[in-house]
Amino acid sequence: MSTPSPSSGQPLGLRPVALAALAAFIVIAVAGVLLRPLIPIDETRYIDVAWEMRLEHSWLLPLKNYGLYTDKPPLLFWLINIAWTLTGGVTDIAGRLVAPAFGALAIWGTWRLGRRLWDDDSGAAAAIVLGGTSVFVAYGGLTMFDTMLACATLLGIGALWRAMSEDRLDRKAWALFGVAIAFGIYAKGPAILLHLGPALLLSPLWTDPARRPGLVTVLKGAGIAFGLALVLVALWVVPAAIEGGAEYRYMILWKQTAGRTVDSFAHARPLWWFVALLPVLLFPWVWSGALWRGLRGLTLADRGLRLVLVWGLSGLALFSLVSGKQVHYLMPEMVAVGLIFCRAQVLRLRSWAPFRRAWLAVVRTMVLALALVAAALGAGGKQTAAQLQPWPAVALIAAGLIVVAALACWRMKALAALMSIGLAVVLAFDLVIGVTGLGPAYDSGTIGRMISPYQQGGIAVVTDQYHEEFDFEGRLLPPIQLPAPEEAAGWLAAHPGGVLLSECRDAALPREAAQRVPFNGTDWCLWWGAQTGRAVAQPAQ
């Protein structure tokens, strides 16, 4: 049973704005795919894994550089291959639209969950908040696993809400909870348990004591859910573990879960890292004074609110405790934040004046937006600044942001105005990448196409860890060879028709014999074998 809305009365008419948020997310996600190159190192790697699986017909085991890839489960790679099959060709555009589709589905699912927990106004407001949160829009448009994980979490929370609302065993609801767990595991592994587990374990904090099922009933339901999840996951894990061997079993069943949790071998960051980033993660909403006034009006008597608070706060706490941290790990919790913020919005929306009467809020938000854009682009130092050309285009995009803010201030109420600003910031980033030198400087296809003709002679990369940045764009069929720095000169002598690459700062060969190409914030050096006809210094590309 849903908690009655404190905002009872006339509907607020938020449905058109929510539909606009969903449509705008889709448009900006597609625009990002068209404007940006594959972003290293994640997008370049995941597209390559899907491509290698297709080449080798390895549908059970993901492949990276034609060896086993144990970091992630296969669902995203399967779906990318389905997209390629349906579109009739292996293209980066078709493959890169898969994950954003789940981003749009997450906004729609947030709308539905908000409506189930409260009412249609709250659901629509939640979709507006999530669809206008800049970090969600930015990461939701990338080829990553977290939008799928957000959808799995939404499915699981909705099923748990239904299962815990009646004093009986709702087998369908518990089975759906199990499907959500399996979906999450196929999407990104056991991390789904960190998103869904607390809501189940802490259910006494948010359920209605007069209506919730007893402990025995909950245990039976949980048994149904986890039993079904195990069966569904075993359909892939068992044959994959048999075919992959002992090392693959160890990696997927232990190291990629416990290793990242206890002692991260990647992305290790301090305990407070996520909390320090909250002002950026929740931009632009946290910069609205009206939102904070609305939050003060929320009541814990609302059990739907208690559920999303348990979900959001426990996720933040658990992922803060986990050793490895990345911004996109909290994408499912951003859905919970959207649901919390939507209640604050609905509570105050009738009393809000048009946004032009709150021009200080929009000015404050836009100043922060421009500061964030400048900080992000300036983080690359002198090289990034040099690539931000032509400057008139950058200035025009910045002016466009200001125009969006002015129009929002003049014509819109606060909810739609802040959503527009959040979306406009992401579009501005994409435009800057697309129309300046940043795009070519982060395009792995530049080097990929340069080295592709030398595949028969051999291609080697000297680096601490190769992330398959160039394989897909260069359509490189033989495995890239990875000699140690001290072996580089010998490898090049033994492969006169080949090419060797290294970041110039780590290069083990003479600088004067290399071609230098800017890529991913640094210069890469290329050495050509004696028989390639390019074994002398070349001008930078």
C-alpha positions in Angstrom: 0.0 0.0 0.0 1.4 3.4 -1.0 1.9 6.1 1.6 -0.6 9.0 1.0 1.1 12.0 -0.7 1.5 15.1 1.4 0.9 17.0 -1.7 -2.7 15.9 -2.1 -4.9 18.1 -4.2 -4.8 19.1 -7.8 -2.2 17.3 -10.0 0.9 19.3 -10.5 1.1 18.6 -14.3 4.7 17.2 -14.2 4.1 14.4 -16.7 5.1 16.6 -19.8 8.2 17.8 -18.1 9.2 14.1 -17.2 8.6 13.1 -20.8 10.8 16.0 -21.9 13.5 14.8 -19.4 13.4 11.3 -20.8 13.4 12.5 -24.4 16.3 15.0 -23.7 18.4 12.2 -22.1 17.9 10.1 -25.2 18.8 13.0 -27.6 21.9 14.0 -25.5 23.1 10.3 -25.3 22.8 9.9 -29.0 24.5 13.3 -29.6 27.3 12.2 -27.3 27.8 9.0 -29.3 28.0 11.0 -32.5 30.2 13.8 -31.1 32.7 11.8 -28.9 35.2 9.2 -29.9 35.2 6.0 -27.9 36.4 7.2 -24.5 39.6 5.4 -23.3 40.1 3.3 -21.4 36.7 1.9 -20.6 34.7 2.3 -23.7 37.6 1.3 -26.0 38.1 -1.9 -23.9 34.5 -3.0 -23.6 33.7 -2.5 -27.3 36.9 -4.5 -28.1 35.9 -7.3 -25.8 32.5 -7.6 -27.5 34.2 -7.6 -30.9 36.7 -10.3 -30.0 34.0 -12.5 -28.6 32.2 -12.1 -32.0 35.4 -12.9 -34.0 36.2 -16.0 -32.0 32.6 -17.1 -31.5 33.4 -17.2 -27.8 29.9 -16.6 -26.3 30.6 -18.1 -22.9 33.9 -16.4 -22.2 34.7 -12.7 -22.7 38.0 -12.2 -24.4 40.6 -9.3 -24.2 43.6 -9.4 -26.5 42.4 -12.8 -27.5 42.9 -14.1 -23.9 40.3 -14.6 -21.1 38.8 -11.4 -19.8 37.7 -12.0 -16.2 36.9 -8.5 -15.0 33.2 -8.4 -16.0 30.3 -10.8 -16.8 29.1 -11.1 -20.4 25.6 -9.4 -20.6 26.8 -6.1 -22.0 29.0 -7.8 -24.6 26.1 -10.1 -25.6 23.8 -7.2 -26.0 26.4 -5.2 -28.1 26.7 -8.2 -30.4 22.9 -8.4 -30.7 22.9 -4.8 -31.7 25.5 -5.4 -34.3 23.5 -8.4 -35.7 20.3 -6.4 -35.8 22.0 -3.4 -37.6 23.9 -5.6 -40.0 27.4 -4.4 -39.2 30.0 -4.0 -36.6 30.1 -0.3 -35.9 31.0 1.7 -32.8 27.7 3.7 -33.0 25.4 0.7 -32.8 27.5 -0.9 -30.0 27.6 2.4 -28.0 23.8 2.9 -28.0 23.2 -0.3 -25.9 24.2 1.1 -22.5 22.4 4.5 -22.9 19.2 2.5 -23.7 19.4 1.2 -20.2 20.0 4.8 -19.0 16.7 5.8 -20.5 15.1 2.6 -19.1 16.4 3.6 -15.6 14.7 7.0 -15.9 11.4 5.4 -16.9 11.7 2.8 -14.2 12.4 5.5 -11.6 9.1 7.2 -12.7 7.2 3.9 -12.3 8.8 3.2 -8.9 8.0 6.7 -7.6 4.4 6.3 -8.7 4.2 2.9 -6.9 5.7 4.4 -3.7 3.6 7.6 -3.7 1.8 9.0 -6.7 2.2 10.0 -10.3 3.5 13.5 -9.5 6.2 12.0 -7.3 7.1 9.5 -10.0 7.3 12.2 -12.7 9.4 14.5 -10.4 11.8 11.6 -9.7 12.2 11.1 -13.5 12.9 14.8 -13.9 15.5 14.9 -11.1 17.3 11.8 -12.4 17.1 12.9 -16.0 18.5 16.3 -15.1 21.4 15.1 -12.8 24.5 15.9 -14.8 26.6 13.0 -13.6 23.9 10.4 -14.3 23.3 11.9 -17.8 27.1 11.9 -18.5 27.8 8.4 -17.3 24.5 7.1 -18.6 25.6 7.9 -22.1 28.8 5.9 -21.9 29.3 2.2 -22.7 29.5 1.0 -19.2 27.7 -1.5 -17.0 26.2 0.7 -14.4 23.0 1.7 -16.2 22.1 -2.0 -16.4 22.9 -2.3 -12.7 20.6 0.6 -11.9 17.8 -1.1 -13.9 18.4 -4.3 -12.0 18.3 -2.5 -8.7 15.1 -0.7 -9.6 13.5 -4.0 -10.5 14.7 -5.6 -7.2 13.5 -2.7 -5.0 10.1 -2.7 -6.7 9.8 -6.4 -6.2 10.8 -6.1 -2.6 8.3 -3.4 -1.9 5.6 -5.6 -3.2 6.8 -8.7 -1.3 7.1 -6.9 2.0 3.7 -5.1 1.8 1.4 -8.0 2.7 1.4 -10.6 5.5 1.7 -13.5 3.1 4.2 -15.2 0.8 4.0 -13.4 -2.5 5.9 -16.0 -4.6 5.7 -13.9 -7.8 7.3 -10.9 -6.0 10.0 -12.9 -4.5 10.7 -14.6 -7.8 11.0 -11.2 -9.5 13.4 -10.2 -6.7 15.5 -13.3 -7.7 15.4 -12.3 -11.4 16.6 -8.8 -10.4 19.6 -10.4 -8.5 20.5 -12.6 -11.5 20.1 -9.6 -13.9 22.5 -7.6 -11.7 25.0 -10.4 -11.6 24.9 -10.8 -15.3 25.3 -7.1 -15.6 28.2 -6.4 -13.2 28.6 -9.3 -10.9 27.8 -9.8 -7.2 28.0 -6.0 -6.6 24.2 -6.1 -7.0 24.0 -7.5 -3.5 25.5 -4.3 -2.1 22.6 -2.4 -3.7 19.8 -4.7 -2.8 21.0 -6.5 0.3 20.6 -3.7 2.8 16.9 -3.0 1.8 16.2 -6.7 2.5 18.2 -7.0 5.7 16.9 -3.7 7.1 13.3 -4.2 6.0 12.0 -3.7 9.6 13.1 0.0 9.3 10.8 0.7 6.4 8.0 -1.9 6.4 4.6 -1.4 8.1 4.6 -3.6 11.3 0.9 -4.3 10.9 1.2 -5.6 7.3 4.7 -7.0 6.8 5.2 -10.7 6.5 6.7 -12.7 9.5 10.3 -13.8 9.7 9.5 -17.4 8.5 7.7 -16.0 5.5 10.5 -13.6 4.6 13.1 -16.5 4.9 10.9 -18.6 2.6 10.7 -15.7 0.1 14.4 -15.0 0.3 15.0 -18.7 -0.3 12.9 -18.6 -3.5 14.7 -15.4 -4.7 18.2 -16.6 -4.1 17.5 -20.1 -5.3 16.1 -18.8 -8.6 19.0 -16.3 -8.9 21.5 -19.1 -8.4 19.8 -21.3 -11.0 19.7 -18.4 -13.6 23.3 -17.4 -13.0 24.5 -21.0 -13.1 23.2 -21.3 -16.7 26.3 -19.2 -17.6 28.7 -19.6 -14.7 28.9 -23.4 -14.6 29.7 -23.9 -18.3 32.0 -20.8 -18.3 33.9 -22.0 -15.2 34.3 -25.5 -16.8 35.5 -24.1 -20.1 37.7 -21.3 -18.6 39.6 -23.5 -16.2 40.8 -23.1 -12.6 42.3 -19.6 -13.1 39.1 -18.3 -14.6 37.0 -19.8 -11.8 39.3 -18.1 -9.2 39.1 -14.7 -10.9 35.3 -14.6 -11.4 34.3 -16.3 -8.2 36.7 -14.6 -5.8 39.3 -12.0 -6.9 37.0 -9.7 -8.8 34.6 -9.6 -5.8 36.6 -10.0 -2.6 39.7 -8.4 -4.1 38.0 -5.2 -5.0 36.2 -5.1 -1.7 39.0 -5.8 0.8 42.2 -4.7 -1.0 41.5 -3.0 -4.3 43.9 -3.7 -7.1 42.3 -0.8 -9.0 40.8 2.6 -8.2 41.8 2.5 -4.5 40.6 5.7 -2.8 40.1 7.0 0.8 37.0 6.3 2.9 35.7 9.9 2.5 36.1 10.1 -1.3 32.4 9.7 -2.3 31.2 12.1 0.5 33.6 14.8 -0.7 32.2 14.4 -4.3 28.5 14.7 -3.3 28.2 18.4 -4.4 29.4 17.4 -7.8 27.5 14.1 -8.0 24.2 15.7 -7.2 24.6 18.8 -9.4 22.5 20.8 -10.1 19.9 19.9 -7.5 21.9 20.4 -4.3 22.5 24.0 -5.3 18.8 24.8 -5.0 17.8 26.5 -1.7 14.1 25.5 -2.4 15.2 21.8 -2.5 16.8 22.0 0.9 13.7 23.7 2.3 11.6 20.9 0.9 13.9 18.3 2.4 13.4 19.8 5.8 9.7 19.1 5.3 10.0 15.4 4.7 8.8 13.0 7.4 10.0 9.5 8.3 6.4 8.5 8.8 6.5 8.0 5.0 7.7 4.4 4.6 8.4 4.8 0.9 10.8 7.5 1.9 12.3 5.2 4.6 12.9 2.5 1.9 14.8 4.8 -0.5 16.8 6.3 2.5 17.9 2.8 3.5 18.8 2.1 -0.1 20.7 5.3 -0.8 22.5 5.7 2.5 23.5 2.1 2.9 24.8 2.1 -0.7 26.9 5.2 0.0 28.2 3.7 3.2 29.1 0.3 1.8 30.8 1.7 -1.3 32.7 4.1 0.8 34.0 1.1 2.8 34.9 -0.8 -0.4 38.6 -0.2 -1.2 38.0 0.5 -5.0 35.9 3.5 -5.8 34.7 5.0 -9.1 32.0 7.7 -9.6 29.8 5.4 -11.6 29.7 2.8 -8.9 26.9 4.9 -7.3 24.6 5.1 -10.3 22.0 2.9 -8.6 22.1 5.1 -5.5 21.6 8.2 -7.7 18.2 6.7 -8.6 17.5 6.6 -4.8 18.6 10.2 -4.5 16.2 11.1 -7.3 13.3 9.5 -5.4 14.3 11.3 -2.2 14.6 14.7 -3.9 11.3 14.2 -5.8 9.5 14.1 -2.5 11.1 17.4 -1.5 10.1 18.9 -4.8 6.5 17.8 -4.7 6.1 19.1 -1.1 7.1 22.6 -2.1 6.2 22.8 -5.8 2.9 24.6 -5.4 4.5 27.3 -3.3 7.4 27.9 -5.7 7.2 31.0 -7.8 8.4 31.0 -11.4 12.2 30.7 -11.5 12.7 34.2 -12.7 11.9 35.3 -9.1 14.8 33.1 -7.9 17.4 34.3 -10.3 20.2 34.2 -7.7 19.8 30.4 -7.6 20.2 30.0 -11.3 23.2 32.4 -11.3 24.8 30.4 -8.5 24.2 27.1 -10.3 25.5 28.4 -13.6 28.6 29.8 -12.1 29.3 26.4 -10.5 28.6 24.7 -13.8 31.0 26.8 -15.7 33.6 26.3 -12.9 33.1 22.5 -13.2 33.6 22.6 -17.0 36.7 24.7 -16.7 38.1 22.5 -13.9 37.5 19.3 -15.8 39.0 20.6 -19.0 41.9 22.3 -17.2 42.8 19.1 -15.4 44.8 18.0 -18.4 47.2 20.9 -18.0 48.9 22.7 -20.9 48.3 19.9 -23.4 44.6 20.0 -22.8 44.6 23.8 -23.0 46.4 23.6 -26.3 43.8 21.1 -27.7 40.9 23.4 -26.8 40.9 25.0 -30.2 39.3 26.9 -31.8 38.7 29.2 -28.9 35.7 30.9 -30.5 33.8 27.6 -30.6 34.5 27.1 -26.9 33.4 30.6 -26.1 30.2 30.1 -28.1 29.4 26.9 -26.2 30.0 28.7 -22.9 27.7 31.5 -24.1 25.1 28.9 -25.0 25.1 27.6 -21.4 24.5 31.2 -20.2 21.6 31.6 -22.7 20.1 28.3 -21.4 20.3 29.6 -17.9 18.7 33.0 -18.9 15.8 31.3 -20.7 15.3 28.9 -17.7 15.3 31.9 -15.4 12.8 33.8 -17.5 10.4 31.1 -18.7 10.5 28.0 -16.4 9.7 27.0 -12.9 12.5 25.7 -10.8 12.1 22.0 -11.4 12.3 22.3 -15.2 14.9 25.0 -15.1 17.4 23.0 -13.0 16.8 19.9 -15.2 17.6 22.0 -18.2 20.8 23.3 -16.7 21.9 19.8 -15.7 21.3 18.5 -19.2 22.9 21.5 -20.9 26.2 21.1 -18.9 26.6 17.5 -20.3 25.7 18.6 -23.9 28.3 21.4 -23.5 31.0 18.9 -22.6 30.1 16.7 -25.6 30.1 19.7 -27.9 33.5 20.9 -26.7 34.9 17.4 -27.3 33.2 17.2 -30.7 34.3 20.6 -32.2 37.7 21.1 -30.7 41.0 19.3 -30.7 40.0 17.3 -27.7 38.1 14.8 -29.8 41.0 13.8 -32.0 43.4 13.8 -29.0 41.3 11.1 -27.3 40.4 9.2 -30.4 42.0 5.7 -30.3 41.3 5.4 -34.0 44.1 7.7 -34.9 46.8 5.3 -33.7 44.6 2.2 -34.5 44.4 3.1 -38.2 48.1 4.0 -38.3 49.3 0.6 -37.1 46.6 -1.6 -38.7 48.5 -2.1 -42.0 51.4 -3.6 -40.1 49.6 -6.5 -38.5 51.4 -9.2 -40.5 54.7 -7.8 -39.4 53.7 -7.7 -35.8 52.5 -5.0 -33.3 53.8 -4.6 -29.8 53.0 -2.2 -27.0 55.4 -1.5 -24.1 53.3 -0.5 -21.1 52.6 -1.5 -17.6 49.1 -2.6 -18.6 47.6 -2.6 -22.0 43.9 -1.8 -22.1 43.1 -2.7 -25.7 42.8 1.0 -26.6 43.6 0.4 -30.3 42.3 -3.1 -31.2 38.7 -2.3 -32.2 39.4 0.9 -34.1 42.3 -0.7 -35.9 40.5 -4.0 -36.3 43.6 -5.7 -35.1 43.3 -9.5 -35.6 46.6 -10.9 -34.2 47.1 -10.5 -30.4 49.1 -7.4 -29.4 52.5 -8.5 -28.1 53.6 -7.0 -24.8 57.4 -7.1 -24.4 59.1 -5.7 -21.3 60.9 -2.3 -21.7 64.3 -4.0 -21.8 63.0 -6.3 -24.6 61.7 -3.5 -26.8 64.8 -3.0 -29.0 65.2 -6.7 -29.5 61.6 -7.2 -30.4 61.8 -4.4 -33.0 64.9 -5.9 -34.5 63.2 -9.3 -34.7 60.1 -7.8 -36.4 61.4 -5.6 -39.3 58.0 -5.3 -40.8 56.2 -4.4 -37.5 55.6 -1.5 -35.3 56.2 -0.9 -31.6 54.3 1.6 -29.4 54.8 3.1 -26.0 53.9 6.1 -24.0 56.8 8.4 -24.7 57.5 9.0 -21.0 58.1 5.3 -20.6 59.8 4.6 -23.9 62.8 2.4 -23.9 63.9 3.4 -27.4 65.6 6.6 -28.7 63.2 9.5 -28.9 64.6 10.6 -32.3 63.5 7.4 -34.0 59.9 7.8 -32.9 56.7 9.3 -34.3 54.9 11.1 -31.6 51.1 11.1 -31.5 49.0 12.7 -28.7 46.5 10.3 -27.2 44.6 10.2 -23.9 46.4 13.1 -22.2 49.9 12.0 -23.1 52.2 11.5 -26.1 52.6 8.0 -27.6 55.8 7.1 -29.5 55.8 4.7 -32.4 58.9 2.9 -33.8 58.7 1.3 -37.2 60.6 -1.8 -38.2 63.4 -1.5 -40.8 61.4 -3.0 -43.6 58.3 -0.8 -43.2 59.8 2.2 -45.0 59.0 4.3 -41.9 61.9 3.6 -39.7 62.9 7.3 -39.5 61.5 10.1 -37.5 58.1 11.4 -38.8 56.3 14.6 -38.0 53.6 14.4 -35.3 50.1 13.7 -36.4 
